[in-house]
């Protein structure tokens, strides 16, 4: 068997002999990619001043990266399975490094937007291949722990972007938030070429070019609608038209995938209750975390008056909790001990409790931080318990030769859940805010700037805080109820797997016993060599 098979690079126990070193390289690349999802937000004032960027320019600088990345995740995963995960991982690092260099040296808004789009292509390749490689180099005994570390780095990158960006901008110009990626990309590329074993789908299926085109167009249109919804309004033509296009094209994609013999995404995966339950849980975790972080950063800066770096520091307990629980092994051990379904139910319950704590104890205008701190710690504990369990459930529901597609699905769900959280919780907040105060401005900063006096500014801040509380409670209910449903699907799937394993074991035992009896003439099958008895 050559290195191109799905299981190449493994050894008898544990997995690849250099698996932990390879995981470190992968996590470094993963961290850099995910930091760039949020790091640019703190550089907005500098970009506005130095590049004379308009509001529309700023939005495209931020969205070009996530839009291209989310649209290409499934296609990138499929390409990695077909052409080799090591090759695509190396290509992703190279594209990401080149895009970072171009972005850091950009002299105009157009150059920066184009560079961010190029970084998004590299990011899509990295997000799919990193998890696929983890699945290949670790065996079942250590895979949950490895995925927990991988997921921890993902959560850390998502939450730490504003903090790291704030630290860099305190000492350097805005271009450094991109140029620091270059040494990471160079080191990562050298390590990948030397250490990571090649793996790909040994079947060599035909490329599904139409499926790749449809999935890219559909996901890009749908994510665009979600991203631009808060700006244009959810009932505006700018949102409804791309949303309708995205849904229609994704429907055509599903029909096409069911029709062809070599689908990019096997739609029969969605008949697997374990897969569906894990998919639902993954969306809910990102809905709660993404929506909450998006609103809390605004609350800390515009209502409580913190600077970006100060606000970033106050958000770090979420990431620190995830890091401590997963890197210490507490999260993975608990998942292995209690099972996937209880881990998902318990984890999402903790996320819901965290959102409730933020709403009831930490969402006011009096500056109290203790309730918010408790909520962030509870959410971090829930994510530490839930994310590795769901990622493992998704990936283990998919054949190993389709690991790249599985990673693409996992990444797509994260992007979709994050956008959905911002959309839903943001819509609830805006509706409540509009019901409490009448303003003509389209954003909270503009409304505060236009206020005629201290009393009016306080009224606007109170209205936003009330809207924040309502949105967090809505998110808590959605995460809790949805989490119970997801756990129920996972529990049913686990019971079915146990019954199937027991039936297979009994059938294999009976077949072995019968074969032994035939080989020994009239000797009964229940002798000392009976495999069922031995088992």
NUKOL-707863 format. One line per 5 residues: for each residue x, z, y of C-alpha. Coordinates in nm, 2 decimals, always signed. Each point is the difference from the previous one (the first is absolute). Layout:
<nodes>
X Z Y | ...
</nodes>
This chain:
<nodes>
+0.00 +0.00 +0.00 | +0.15 -0.10 +0.33 | -0.01 +0.19 +0.33 | -0.29 -0.21 +0.12 | -0.25 +0.19 -0.22
-0.23 +0.26 +0.15 | +0.19 +0.28 -0.18 | +0.36 -0.09 +0.06 | +0.23 +0.26 +0.13 | -0.16 +0.29 -0.19
+0.16 +0.23 -0.26 | -0.15 +0.21 -0.27 | -0.08 +0.31 +0.21 | -0.07 +0.04 +0.36 | +0.05 -0.36 +0.10
+0.29 -0.19 +0.17 | +0.32 +0.21 -0.01 | +0.04 -0.03 +0.38 | -0.37 +0.04 +0.07 | +0.03 +0.28 +0.25
+0.27 -0.17 +0.21 | -0.21 -0.32 +0.00 | -0.31 +0.21 +0.11 | +0.21 +0.13 +0.29 | +0.08 -0.35 +0.11
-0.36 -0.11 -0.04 | -0.13 +0.30 +0.20 | +0.24 -0.07 +0.28 | -0.13 -0.35 +0.03 | -0.36 +0.12 -0.03
+0.05 +0.26 +0.28 | +0.13 -0.26 +0.24 | -0.29 -0.23 -0.06 | -0.27 +0.27 +0.05 | +0.17 +0.15 +0.30
-0.05 -0.34 +0.18 | -0.38 +0.04 -0.05 | -0.01 +0.28 +0.25 | +0.33 +0.02 +0.18 | -0.08 -0.26 +0.27
-0.29 +0.21 +0.14 | +0.23 +0.23 +0.20 | +0.18 -0.29 +0.15 | -0.30 -0.15 +0.18 | +0.09 +0.14 +0.35
+0.35 -0.15 -0.03 | -0.12 -0.33 -0.12 | -0.25 -0.02 +0.28 | +0.27 +0.06 +0.26 | +0.29 -0.19 -0.14
-0.17 -0.30 -0.15 | -0.30 +0.00 +0.24 | -0.23 +0.01 -0.30 | -0.37 -0.02 +0.05 | -0.25 +0.21 -0.20
-0.06 -0.31 -0.22 | +0.37 -0.05 -0.06 | +0.04 +0.37 -0.10 | -0.29 -0.03 -0.25 | +0.15 -0.31 -0.16
+0.35 +0.16 -0.02 | -0.15 +0.29 -0.20 | -0.25 -0.20 -0.20 | +0.21 -0.31 -0.09 | +0.21 +0.21 -0.24
-0.29 +0.17 -0.19 | -0.22 -0.31 +0.01 | +0.26 -0.23 -0.16 | +0.10 +0.27 -0.24 | -0.35 +0.09 -0.13
-0.09 -0.37 -0.03 | +0.29 -0.08 -0.22 | +0.02 +0.30 -0.23 | -0.19 -0.15 -0.30 | +0.18 -0.33 +0.03
+0.34 +0.18 +0.03 | -0.08 +0.21 -0.31 | -0.09 -0.31 -0.20 | +0.31 -0.18 +0.11 | +0.22 +0.29 -0.10
-0.16 +0.00 -0.35 | +0.06 -0.37 -0.04 | +0.34 -0.05 +0.16 | +0.17 +0.34 -0.05 | -0.05 +0.33 +0.17
+0.37 +0.05 +0.07 | +0.02 -0.34 +0.17 | -0.30 +0.07 +0.22 | +0.11 +0.35 +0.08 | +0.33 -0.14 +0.13
-0.17 -0.28 +0.19 | -0.23 +0.26 +0.16 | +0.29 +0.21 +0.12 | +0.17 -0.30 +0.14 | -0.31 -0.12 +0.19
-0.07 +0.35 +0.12 | +0.36 +0.04 +0.13 | +0.00 -0.34 +0.18 | -0.34 +0.08 +0.15 | +0.12 +0.34 +0.12
+0.31 -0.16 +0.17 | -0.22 -0.26 +0.17 | -0.25 +0.26 +0.11 | +0.27 +0.23 +0.14 | +0.15 -0.28 +0.21
-0.33 -0.16 +0.10 | -0.01 -0.10 +0.37 | -0.37 -0.07 +0.02 | -0.33 +0.11 -0.14 | -0.04 -0.32 -0.20
+0.34 +0.04 -0.17 | -0.08 +0.36 -0.09 | -0.34 -0.09 -0.14 | +0.15 -0.28 -0.21 | +0.28 +0.23 -0.12
-0.26 +0.27 -0.10 | -0.19 -0.26 -0.20 | +0.32 -0.09 -0.18 | +0.06 +0.37 -0.08 | -0.35 +0.01 -0.14
+0.09 -0.27 -0.26 | +0.31 +0.20 -0.10 | -0.21 +0.32 -0.01 | -0.26 -0.15 -0.23 | +0.27 -0.10 -0.25
+0.16 +0.34 +0.02 | -0.33 +0.20 -0.04 | -0.09 -0.19 -0.32 | +0.33 -0.02 -0.17 | +0.11 +0.36 +0.06
-0.29 +0.15 -0.20 | +0.02 -0.28 -0.26 | +0.37 +0.09 -0.06 | -0.08 +0.37 -0.03 | -0.25 -0.09 -0.28
+0.27 -0.20 -0.18 | +0.29 +0.25 +0.02 | -0.18 +0.32 -0.09 | -0.18 +0.07 -0.33 | -0.32 +0.21 -0.04
+0.18 +0.33 -0.01 | +0.13 -0.03 +0.36 | -0.21 -0.26 +0.16 | -0.25 +0.23 +0.17 | +0.29 +0.20 +0.16
+0.17 -0.33 +0.12 | -0.33 -0.13 +0.14 | -0.06 +0.33 +0.18 | +0.34 -0.03 +0.17 | -0.07 -0.36 +0.09
-0.35 +0.10 +0.14 | +0.16 +0.29 +0.19 | +0.24 -0.23 +0.17 | -0.30 -0.22 +0.09 | -0.19 +0.28 +0.16
+0.31 +0.13 +0.18 | +0.06 -0.35 +0.14 | -0.36 -0.03 +0.12 | -0.01 +0.35 +0.16 | +0.36 +0.01 +0.14
+0.00 -0.33 +0.19 | -0.11 +0.14 +0.34 | +0.24 +0.29 -0.03 | +0.31 -0.21 -0.09 | -0.10 -0.25 +0.26
-0.02 +0.27 +0.26 | +0.34 +0.14 -0.09 | +0.16 -0.35 +0.03 | -0.17 -0.08 +0.33 | +0.13 +0.33 +0.14
+0.36 -0.13 -0.03 | -0.01 -0.38 -0.03 | -0.19 -0.31 +0.12 | -0.31 -0.12 -0.19 | +0.19 -0.26 -0.20
+0.18 +0.27 -0.20 | -0.32 +0.08 -0.19 | +0.05 -0.34 -0.17 | +0.38 -0.02 -0.01 | +0.03 +0.32 -0.20
-0.16 -0.19 -0.29 | +0.29 -0.24 -0.03 | +0.26 +0.23 -0.17 | -0.28 +0.13 -0.23 | -0.09 -0.36 -0.10
+0.37 -0.09 -0.06 | +0.07 +0.30 -0.21 | -0.32 -0.04 -0.19 | +0.06 -0.37 -0.07 | +0.35 +0.08 -0.14
-0.14 +0.28 -0.22 | -0.29 -0.21 -0.12 | +0.23 -0.29 -0.10 | +0.24 +0.24 -0.19 | -0.24 +0.25 -0.15
-0.36 -0.12 -0.05 | -0.07 -0.18 -0.33 | -0.19 -0.33 +0.02 | -0.35 +0.00 -0.15 | -0.29 -0.25 +0.01
-0.30 -0.11 -0.19 | +0.14 -0.16 -0.32 | -0.30 -0.23 -0.05 | +0.10 -0.22 +0.29 | -0.36 -0.07 +0.11
-0.08 -0.29 +0.24 | +0.00 +0.11 +0.36 | -0.35 +0.05 +0.14 | +0.05 -0.18 +0.34 | -0.36 -0.02 +0.10
-0.05 +0.37 -0.09 | +0.30 +0.09 +0.21 | -0.14 -0.19 +0.30 | -0.35 +0.14 -0.03 | +0.12 +0.36 -0.04
+0.23 -0.03 +0.30 | -0.26 -0.15 +0.22 | -0.27 +0.24 -0.11 | +0.20 +0.32 +0.03 | +0.15 -0.11 +0.33
-0.34 -0.07 +0.15 | -0.15 +0.32 -0.13 | +0.28 +0.22 +0.12 | +0.00 -0.17 +0.34 | -0.37 +0.09 +0.04
+0.07 +0.36 -0.09 | +0.30 +0.02 +0.23 | -0.17 -0.15 +0.30 | -0.34 +0.17 -0.05 | +0.08 +0.30 +0.22
+0.11 -0.23 +0.29 | -0.27 -0.26 +0.00 | -0.30 +0.20 -0.15 | -0.12 -0.03 -0.36 | -0.30 -0.22 +0.09
+0.21 -0.25 +0.21 | +0.06 -0.36 -0.11 | +0.38 +0.06 +0.01 | -0.06 +0.25 -0.29 | -0.30 -0.13 -0.19
+0.13 -0.36 -0.03 | +0.34 +0.09 -0.16 | -0.17 +0.27 -0.22 | -0.25 -0.26 -0.13 | +0.28 -0.25 -0.06
+0.20 +0.26 -0.18 | -0.29 +0.11 -0.23 | -0.10 -0.36 -0.07 | +0.36 -0.10 -0.09 | +0.06 +0.30 -0.21
-0.32 -0.07 -0.18 | +0.13 -0.36 -0.07 | +0.33 +0.15 -0.11 | -0.18 +0.23 -0.26 | -0.21 -0.30 -0.13
+0.32 -0.21 -0.03 | +0.19 +0.27 -0.18 | -0.28 +0.04 -0.25 | +0.00 -0.38 -0.06 | +0.36 -0.08 -0.07
+0.20 +0.09 -0.31 | +0.31 +0.13 +0.19 | -0.14 +0.21 +0.28 | +0.22 +0.17 +0.27 | -0.23 +0.30 -0.03
-0.19 +0.06 -0.32 | -0.34 +0.10 +0.12 | -0.07 +0.17 -0.33 | +0.21 +0.29 +0.11 | -0.30 +0.11 +0.20
-0.19 +0.05 -0.32 | +0.24 +0.29 -0.08 | -0.14 +0.32 +0.12 | +0.34 +0.16 +0.03 | +0.11 -0.28 +0.23
-0.32 +0.01 +0.21 | +0.02 +0.38 +0.03 | +0.36 -0.01 +0.11 | -0.07 -0.28 +0.25 | -0.28 +0.20 +0.15
+0.22 +0.31 +0.03 | +0.28 -0.20 +0.16 | -0.23 -0.13 +0.27 | -0.14 +0.34 +0.07 | +0.34 +0.17 +0.04
+0.11 -0.26 +0.25 | -0.34 +0.01 +0.17 | +0.04 +0.38 +0.06 | +0.37 -0.01 +0.09 | +0.01 -0.32 +0.21
-0.32 +0.07 +0.20 | +0.10 +0.36 +0.06 | +0.35 -0.07 +0.12 | -0.12 -0.28 +0.23 | -0.24 +0.23 +0.17
+0.21 +0.31 +0.00 | +0.29 -0.17 +0.18 | -0.23 -0.10 +0.28 | -0.15 +0.35 +0.01 | +0.35 +0.17 +0.03
+0.12 -0.24 +0.27 | -0.30 -0.07 +0.22 | -0.21 +0.31 -0.04 | +0.26 +0.27 -0.06 | +0.27 -0.17 +0.21
+0.30 -0.02 -0.24 | +0.27 -0.26 +0.04 | +0.04 -0.25 -0.29 | +0.29 +0.19 -0.16 | -0.18 +0.33 +0.03
-0.31 -0.15 -0.16 | +0.21 -0.15 -0.28 | +0.15 +0.34 -0.07 | -0.34 +0.16 -0.03 | -0.10 -0.26 -0.25
+0.30 +0.06 -0.23 | -0.15 +0.28 -0.21 | -0.21 -0.27 -0.18 | +0.31 -0.19 -0.11 | +0.21 +0.31 -0.07
-0.27 +0.14 -0.23 | +0.00 -0.32 -0.20 | +0.38 -0.01 -0.02 | +0.03 +0.36 -0.11 | -0.27 -0.01 -0.27
+0.11 -0.33 -0.15 | +0.38 +0.02 +0.03 | -0.01 +0.35 -0.15 | -0.20 -0.14 -0.29 | -0.31 +0.22 +0.05
-0.23 -0.30 +0.06 | +0.11 -0.21 -0.30 | +0.01 +0.30 -0.24 | -0.35 +0.09 +0.11 | -0.13 -0.35 -0.06
+0.16 -0.02 -0.34 | -0.15 +0.34 -0.09 | -0.36 -0.03 +0.11 | -0.04 -0.38 -0.03 | -0.08 -0.28 +0.25
-0.37 +0.06 +0.05 | +0.03 +0.38 +0.09 | +0.31 -0.09 +0.22 | -0.20 -0.25 +0.19 | -0.31 +0.23 +0.04
+0.21 +0.29 +0.11 | +0.23 -0.20 +0.23 | -0.29 -0.18 +0.18 | -0.18 +0.34 +0.03 | +0.31 +0.13 +0.18
+0.01 -0.30 +0.23 | -0.37 +0.06 +0.08 | +0.07 +0.36 +0.07 | +0.29 -0.09 +0.23 | -0.23 -0.24 +0.20
-0.26 +0.28 +0.02 | +0.26 +0.25 +0.13 | +0.12 -0.24 +0.27 | -0.36 -0.06 +0.10 | -0.11 +0.36 +0.01
+0.32 +0.19 +0.10 | +0.24 -0.25 +0.16 | -0.20 -0.27 +0.18 | -0.08 +0.18 +0.33 | +0.15 -0.03 +0.35
+0.14 +0.36 +0.01 | +0.33 -0.11 -0.14 | -0.03 +0.21 -0.32 | +0.23 -0.15 -0.26 | -0.05 +0.24 -0.30
-0.31 -0.17 -0.13 | +0.16 -0.34 +0.03 | +0.31 +0.13 -0.18 | -0.21 +0.13 -0.29 | -0.18 -0.33 -0.02
+0.32 -0.20 -0.01 | +0.15 +0.22 -0.27 | -0.32 -0.02 -0.22 | -0.01 -0.38 +0.04 | +0.37 -0.02 -0.09
-0.06 +0.20 -0.31 | -0.29 -0.22 -0.10 | +0.19 -0.32 +0.06 | +0.30 +0.14 -0.20 | -0.23 +0.06 -0.30
-0.21 -0.31 +0.03 | +0.23 -0.29 +0.10 | +0.23 -0.01 -0.30 | -0.29 +0.06 -0.24 | -0.19 -0.30 +0.13
+0.31 -0.23 +0.03 | +0.08 +0.08 -0.36 | -0.36 -0.06 -0.11 | -0.01 -0.34 +0.18 | +0.33 -0.12 -0.14
-0.06 +0.13 -0.35 | -0.33 -0.18 -0.01 | +0.18 -0.34 +0.05 | +0.22 -0.17 -0.26 | +0.38 +0.06 +0.07
+0.05 -0.37 +0.05 | -0.24 +0.02 +0.30 | +0.18 +0.29 +0.16 | +0.05 -0.19 +0.32 | -0.36 -0.09 +0.04
-0.09 +0.37 -0.07 | +0.24 +0.11 +0.28 | -0.16 -0.26 +0.22 | -0.34 +0.14 -0.07 | +0.13 +0.35 +0.07
+0.15 -0.11 +0.33 | -0.31 -0.19 +0.10 | -0.22 +0.30 -0.06 | +0.23 +0.22 +0.22 | -0.03 -0.25 +0.29
-0.37 -0.05 -0.05 | -0.07 +0.38 -0.03 | +0.21 +0.07 +0.31 | -0.19 -0.27 +0.20 | -0.33 +0.12 -0.13
+0.08 +0.36 +0.10 | +0.09 -0.10 +0.35 | -0.31 -0.22 +0.02 | -0.26 +0.25 -0.14 | +0.13 +0.32 +0.15
+0.08 -0.18 +0.33 | -0.36 -0.14 +0.01 | -0.15 +0.34 -0.06 | +0.22 +0.16 +0.28 | -0.08 -0.28 +0.24
-0.38 +0.03 -0.07 | +0.01 +0.37 +0.06 | +0.22 -0.03 +0.30 | -0.23 -0.26 +0.16 | -0.31 +0.22 -0.07
+0.16 +0.30 +0.19 | +0.15 -0.17 +0.30 | -0.06 -0.33 +0.18 | +0.32 -0.18 +0.10 | +0.07 -0.37 +0.07
+0.36 +0.01 -0.12 | +0.07 -0.13 -0.35 | +0.26 +0.26 -0.11 | +0.05 +0.37 +0.04 | +0.32 -0.03 +0.22
-0.18 -0.23 +0.23 | -0.31 +0.22 +0.01 | +0.22 +0.31 +0.09 | +0.19 -0.21 +0.26 | -0.33 -0.11 +0.16
-0.14 +0.35 +0.02 | -0.07 +0.12 +0.35 | +0.10 +0.36 -0.04 | +0.11 +0.28 -0.23 | -0.36 +0.08 -0.11
-0.07 -0.36 -0.10 | +0.33 -0.02 -0.19 | -0.08 +0.32 -0.19 | -0.34 -0.14 -0.08 | +0.15 -0.32 -0.14
+0.26 +0.20 -0.20 | -0.27 +0.23 -0.14 | -0.21 -0.31 -0.10 | +0.30 -0.15 -0.18 | +0.07 +0.33 -0.18
-0.36 +0.02 -0.12 | +0.02 -0.36 -0.12 | +0.32 +0.09 -0.18 | -0.17 +0.29 -0.18 | -0.30 -0.21 -0.10
+0.23 -0.28 -0.14 | +0.21 +0.24 -0.20 | -0.31 +0.15 -0.16 | -0.14 -0.34 -0.09 | +0.34 -0.09 -0.15
+0.00 +0.33 -0.19 | -0.34 -0.07 -0.16 | +0.10 -0.36 -0.09 | +0.32 +0.11 -0.16 | -0.15 +0.29 -0.19
-0.30 -0.19 -0.14 | +0.20 -0.31 -0.07 | +0.27 +0.20 -0.16 | -0.25 +0.16 -0.25 | -0.13 -0.35 -0.09
+0.35 -0.13 -0.05 | +0.10 +0.29 -0.21 | -0.32 -0.05 -0.21 | +0.10 -0.36 -0.07 | +0.36 +0.11 -0.09
-0.13 +0.27 -0.23 | -0.22 -0.23 -0.19 | +0.29 -0.25 -0.04 | +0.23 +0.27 -0.12 | -0.25 +0.12 -0.26
-0.05 -0.36 -0.12 | +0.38 -0.05 -0.03 | +0.03 +0.32 -0.21 | -0.28 -0.11 -0.23 | +0.16 -0.34 -0.04
+0.34 +0.15 -0.07 | -0.15 +0.23 -0.26 | -0.19 -0.28 -0.16 | +0.31 -0.22 -0.01 | +0.20 +0.29 -0.15
-0.25 +0.06 -0.27 | -0.02 -0.37 -0.08 | +0.38 -0.03 -0.01 | +0.02 +0.30 -0.22 | -0.26 -0.13 -0.24
+0.17 -0.33 -0.02 | +0.34 +0.16 -0.07 | -0.15 +0.22 -0.26 | -0.16 -0.29 -0.17 | +0.32 -0.20 +0.00
+0.19 +0.29 -0.14 | -0.25 +0.05 -0.28 | +0.02 -0.37 -0.09 | +0.37 +0.00 -0.01 | +0.02 +0.30 -0.23
-0.26 -0.13 -0.25 | -0.24 +0.28 -0.09 | +0.17 +0.27 +0.21 | -0.25 +0.15 +0.24 | +0.04 -0.06 +0.37
-0.02 +0.37 +0.08 | +0.35 +0.07 -0.13 | +0.29 +0.15 +0.19 | +0.07 -0.33 +0.18 | -0.36 -0.04 +0.14
+0.05 -0.10 +0.36 | -0.33 +0.16 +0.11 | +0.10 +0.33 -0.15 | +0.34 -0.03 +0.15 | -0.14 -0.07 +0.34
</nodes>
